[in-house]
Amino acid sequence: MAALRSRRRLLAATSLLASAVTVGGVLAASPSDAAPKTRELAGKTVFLDPGHQGSAAGHNMSKQVNDGRGGKKDCQTSGATAIGGKAEHTINWEVSQLIKAALESKGARVLMSRKDDTGWGGCVDERADAASRSGADLAVSIHADSTSTAADPAKSGFHLIVPTLPIPDKAVDAAQSGEGRKASNTVRDAMKKAGFTPANYAGAVDGIQTRADIAGSNLTRIPLAFVEMGNLSDPAEAAVLSTPQGATKYAVAITDGITSYLAGRAAPANPTAPAPNEGAQPSTPAAPQEQSDSPDLSGLSGVEAIGPLIDKLAKAKSPGDAQRILMTDGQDVSADVLKAILAVVYAVFGGKLPI
């Protein structure tokens, strides 16, 4: 019943509160009207996977399935739990909903691996197969990491997981060693530019971790960016990821990375990150590359200011206050994306004002 009430509230909030979103200073009549008019991603398709699963929904999540390297692993899991109590699968779902709205506002077609946070979304191999069959230009899997069931504040930061090469399936190997790595690097760069710190644990180097045990990476035949947004065992990071303001900041940064990749502003592939070393000392971000090797991040204008803008919106007392803030402070590309997802933020987070 709680899930049903939540869905009804989401639908009602989407309908009733979309009018609080502004475009060019004019109150929008519907979420579609609120979308920015720049259709930068028209003709592009993204397969978006909110990682993990709300419940077994009558399925056996411990069923053993193909891991892509000749072994087996559990069909699915419900994911971690943040310090503070919020489930990872719900965090992944909420951020993915915001990314979906933002990408659609730019003209992209977005396909989802699961339709809600309560029903069945498929085993890991089934999701990889669905992504491969979709023919999407990019698959993006949204996750949040966990290093301990207890508080672990010494380990924090985001990272993108890329597969150990070579991958047995030659089509997967080609997709992930080339365009998949470009997409991962580009999303990594966008998150850094937005102010998120690369992970200092598990052998990650400058926000990239190499692993052989991720079935999605081993089985997906289209480019994949696998995002671990942060460590839910770090109380500070868990708190940010569990709030509408934090979810929105992550969604905007990831959207900017996806947009840069799909719009042809991809970072070099450079598939050379080392395999993880659990005993490694916290990594230091790599030195910046020479300008000639750096990706064109022109599509990320204003992304550094998106956090302060969201913080201002969070203090607004009404949709009218949020409108005035967006009209005066939200005049760049990232704020335009924020306008497009604001109605969804209202809906996903239970009508909180303004986000």
C-alpha positions in Angstrom: 0.0 0.0 0.0 2.9 2.4 0.8 4.3 1.8 -2.7 0.9 2.4 -4.3 0.5 5.7 -2.3 4.0 6.7 -3.3 3.3 6.1 -7.0 0.0 8.0 -6.8 1.7 10.9 -5.1 4.4 10.9 -7.8 1.8 11.0 -10.6 -0.2 13.7 -8.8 2.9 15.8 -8.1 4.1 15.5 -11.7 0.7 16.8 -12.9 0.1 19.5 -10.3 3.6 20.8 -9.8 5.0 20.9 -13.3 3.5 24.3 -13.6 6.1 25.5 -11.1 8.9 25.0 -13.7 9.9 28.0 -15.8 11.3 28.4 -19.2 12.5 31.8 -20.2 10.6 33.3 -17.2 7.3 31.9 -18.3 5.4 29.4 -16.2 5.3 26.0 -18.0 2.0 24.2 -18.5 3.4 20.7 -18.5 6.7 18.8 -18.0 7.1 18.6 -21.8 6.7 22.4 -22.1 9.3 22.8 -19.4 12.0 21.1 -21.5 14.8 23.2 -22.9 14.3 23.9 -26.6 17.9 22.9 -27.4 17.5 19.3 -28.8 21.2 18.5 -28.7 20.6 14.8 -28.3 17.8 14.4 -30.9 18.2 11.0 -32.6 20.3 9.5 -29.7 19.1 6.6 -27.5 20.4 5.9 -24.0 19.7 2.6 -22.1 19.6 3.6 -18.4 20.0 1.0 -15.7 19.2 1.9 -12.1 21.3 -0.7 -10.4 19.9 -3.5 -8.2 16.4 -4.4 -7.2 13.7 -3.3 -4.7 12.5 -6.8 -4.1 12.7 -10.3 -5.5 9.1 -9.9 -6.7 8.6 -13.6 -6.8 12.0 -14.3 -8.5 15.1 -16.1 -7.2 17.8 -13.4 -6.9 20.4 -16.0 -5.9 19.9 -18.0 -9.1 23.3 -18.4 -10.8 23.7 -16.7 -14.2 26.5 -16.1 -16.7 29.1 -13.6 -15.5 30.6 -13.2 -19.0 33.9 -14.8 -18.2 33.0 -18.5 -18.0 31.8 -18.3 -14.4 28.5 -17.7 -12.6 27.2 -15.1 -10.2 23.9 -14.2 -8.4 21.1 -13.1 -10.7 20.5 -9.9 -8.8 20.8 -8.2 -5.4 18.9 -5.5 -3.6 22.2 -3.5 -3.2 23.7 -1.8 -0.2 22.1 0.3 2.5 23.4 3.8 3.2 24.5 4.9 6.7 21.3 6.6 7.7 19.1 3.8 6.3 18.2 4.6 2.7 18.5 1.7 0.3 20.9 1.9 -2.6 18.4 0.6 -5.1 16.1 3.5 -4.2 19.0 6.1 -4.5 19.8 4.6 -7.9 16.2 4.7 -9.0 15.7 8.4 -7.9 18.9 9.6 -9.6 18.1 7.7 -12.7 14.6 9.3 -12.9 16.2 12.7 -12.9 18.8 11.8 -15.5 16.0 10.4 -17.7 14.1 13.6 -17.5 17.2 15.7 -18.3 18.2 13.5 -21.2 14.7 13.6 -22.7 14.7 17.4 -22.3 17.6 17.4 -24.7 15.8 15.2 -27.2 17.2 11.8 -26.3 15.2 8.6 -26.2 15.7 6.9 -22.9 15.0 3.2 -22.3 15.0 1.8 -18.7 16.1 -1.6 -17.4 13.4 -1.5 -14.8 10.1 0.3 -14.7 9.9 1.1 -11.0 11.6 0.5 -7.6 9.3 -2.3 -6.4 8.7 -4.7 -9.3 11.1 -7.0 -11.1 13.8 -5.5 -13.3 15.7 -8.7 -14.5 18.9 -10.5 -13.7 22.2 -8.8 -14.4 22.7 -10.9 -17.6 19.2 -10.1 -18.8 19.7 -6.4 -18.3 23.0 -6.6 -20.3 21.2 -8.5 -23.0 18.3 -5.9 -23.1 20.9 -3.1 -23.4 22.7 -4.9 -26.2 19.4 -5.6 -28.1 18.2 -2.0 -27.6 20.8 -0.7 -30.1 21.2 2.4 -27.9 24.1 4.7 -28.4 25.2 4.3 -24.8 24.2 2.2 -21.7 24.6 3.8 -18.3 24.4 1.8 -15.1 23.8 3.9 -11.9 25.1 2.6 -8.6 26.3 3.7 -5.2 29.2 1.7 -3.5 29.5 0.4 0.1 32.7 -0.6 1.8 31.3 -1.6 5.2 28.0 -2.1 7.0 29.4 0.3 9.7 30.5 3.9 9.2 33.6 4.1 7.1 34.4 7.8 6.7 38.0 7.3 5.5 36.8 5.9 2.2 34.9 8.2 -0.1 34.5 9.5 -3.6 33.0 8.4 -6.9 34.4 6.1 -9.6 33.6 4.6 -13.0 34.1 0.8 -13.2 35.7 -0.4 -16.5 36.3 -4.1 -17.4 39.6 -5.9 -17.3 40.7 -6.5 -20.9 40.4 -8.5 -22.9 36.8 -9.7 -22.5 36.1 -13.2 -23.9 33.2 -12.0 -26.1 35.0 -10.1 -28.9 32.0 -7.8 -29.6 31.8 -6.8 -26.0 35.6 -6.3 -25.9 35.4 -4.0 -28.9 32.6 -2.0 -27.4 34.1 -1.6 -23.9 37.7 -1.1 -24.8 37.0 1.7 -27.2 33.7 3.7 -27.0 32.8 2.3 -23.5 36.1 3.6 -22.1 35.6 6.9 -23.9 32.1 7.3 -22.3 33.4 6.3 -18.9 36.3 8.8 -19.1 33.9 11.6 -20.2 31.4 11.0 -17.4 34.3 10.9 -15.0 35.5 14.3 -16.3 32.1 15.8 -16.0 31.7 14.6 -12.3 35.1 16.0 -11.5 34.2 19.3 -13.1 31.0 19.4 -11.1 33.1 19.2 -7.9 32.8 15.5 -7.0 36.0 13.9 -5.7 37.4 10.7 -7.3 37.4 7.7 -5.0 40.4 7.2 -2.7 39.9 3.5 -2.1 39.8 0.1 -3.9 42.7 0.9 -6.2 40.7 3.4 -8.2 42.9 5.8 -10.1 41.6 9.3 -11.0 38.0 8.0 -10.8 38.5 4.8 -12.8 38.5 1.3 -11.3 39.2 -1.8 -13.4 37.4 -5.1 -12.5 36.7 -8.4 -14.1 33.7 -9.4 -12.0 31.0 -7.0 -13.2 28.6 -9.1 -15.4 27.2 -6.0 -17.1 30.6 -4.9 -18.3 31.4 -8.4 -19.5 28.2 -8.9 -21.4 27.0 -5.6 -22.8 27.7 -5.2 -26.5 27.2 -1.5 -26.7 29.3 1.2 -25.0 28.7 1.2 -21.2 29.4 3.7 -18.5 29.1 2.1 -15.0 28.9 4.8 -12.3 29.5 4.3 -8.6 28.4 7.7 -7.4 29.9 7.5 -3.9 30.4 5.4 -0.8 27.2 4.8 1.2 29.4 3.8 4.1 30.8 7.3 4.4 28.2 9.2 6.5 28.8 12.5 4.7 28.5 11.0 1.2 25.5 8.9 2.2 23.7 11.9 3.5 24.2 13.8 0.3 23.1 10.9 -1.9 20.0 10.4 0.2 18.7 14.0 -0.3 16.8 15.5 -3.2 19.5 18.3 -3.4 22.3 15.7 -3.6 20.5 13.5 -6.0 20.0 16.4 -8.3 23.6 17.5 -8.2 24.7 14.0 -9.2 22.0 13.7 -11.9 23.1 17.0 -13.5 26.8 16.1 -13.5 26.1 12.6 -15.0 23.8 14.1 -17.6 26.5 16.5 -18.6 28.9 13.7 -19.1 26.5 11.6 -21.1 25.7 14.7 -23.2 29.3 15.4 -23.9 29.9 11.8 -25.0 26.9 11.6 -27.3 27.5 15.0 -28.7 31.0 14.0 -29.8 33.0 15.7 -27.0 34.3 12.4 -25.7 37.5 12.0 -23.7 40.2 9.7 -25.1 39.7 6.0 -24.5 43.1 5.4 -22.8 42.1 1.9 -21.4 45.1 1.6 -19.0 43.8 1.8 -15.5 45.3 -0.9 -13.2 43.3 -3.7 -11.7 42.0 -3.0 -8.2 44.3 -3.6 -5.2 42.4 -3.8 -2.0 45.6 -3.1 0.0 46.5 0.0 -2.0 47.0 3.3 -0.3 44.4 6.0 -1.2 45.0 7.0 -4.7 46.0 10.5 -5.8 44.3 11.9 -8.8 46.4 11.8 -11.9 48.0 15.1 -13.1 46.0 17.0 -15.7 46.9 16.0 -19.3 48.2 18.5 -21.8 45.5 20.7 -23.3 45.9 19.1 -26.7 44.8 15.7 -25.2 42.0 17.0 -23.0 38.4 16.5 -24.1 36.3 19.5 -25.2 34.1 20.2 -22.2 32.4 23.2 -23.7 29.0 21.5 -23.2 29.6 21.7 -19.4 29.4 25.5 -19.1 28.1 26.4 -15.7 28.3 23.0 -14.2 30.6 24.2 -11.4 27.8 26.6 -10.3 25.1 24.0 -10.3 25.7 23.0 -6.7 25.3 26.6 -5.3 22.2 27.1 -7.5 20.6 23.9 -6.1 21.4 25.0 -2.6 19.7 28.3 -3.2 16.6 26.5 -4.6 16.5 24.3 -1.5 16.0 27.4 0.6 13.1 28.7 -1.5 9.8 28.9 0.4 7.5 28.4 -2.6 7.5 27.5 -6.3 7.4 31.3 -6.9 10.6 31.7 -5.0 12.2 28.9 -7.1 11.0 30.6 -10.2 12.6 33.9 -9.3 15.9 32.1 -8.5 16.0 30.3 -11.8 15.2 33.5 -13.7 18.0 35.5 -12.0 20.7 32.8 -11.4 19.9 30.0 -13.8 21.0 31.3 -17.1 23.4 28.6 -18.3 23.3 25.2 -19.9 23.3 23.3 -16.6 20.6 25.4 -15.1 18.5 24.7 -18.3 18.8 21.0 -17.5 17.8 21.7 -13.9 14.7 23.5 -15.1 13.7 20.4 -17.1 14.1 18.0 -14.2 12.6 20.2 -11.5 9.1 18.9 -11.9 10.4 15.3 -11.6 12.3 16.3 -8.5 9.0 17.5 -7.0 7.4 14.2 -7.8 10.1 11.8 -6.9 10.8 13.4 -3.5 7.2 13.7 -2.4 6.4 17.3 -3.3 9.3 18.9 -1.2 9.7 22.5 -2.1 11.4 23.3 -4.3 13.8 20.4 -4.5 
